[in-house]
Amino acid sequence: MNLGTLEDLTLVRYDNVHEDIKGHEHHTAAGDVDDVAFPGMAERLLEFWASADEYWDAVNGGPERPY
């Protein structure tokens, strides 16, 4: 899951591309965290969209949310 800008800035991203080495990862514009707990896809989606909502609220709701 990835929320970023057209200028390749990652705002919120979760991935497990290096799961065997680093575990699940959480990337943000402020930094990265390796070996993040993975409670399940439904829980992770809720956390992702909550983080996306925080971003949209911080930029006064624009552009329009895609969901």
WOJODA-V55636 format. One line per field, one symbol per residue. ss: DSSP state (H for helix, E for strand, C for the rest). psi: psi as a letter, one per 40 degrees, with the letter a starting at -180 (. if undefined). A space follows every 50 residues. Layout:
ss=???
psi=???
This chain:
ss=CEEECCCCCEEEEEECCCHHHHCEEEEECCEEEEEECCCCHHHHHHHHHH HHHHHHHHCCCCCCCCC
psi=hhhaieefhhdhhhifdfdddeaiihhideaihifhigeidddddddddd ddddddddffeiihie.
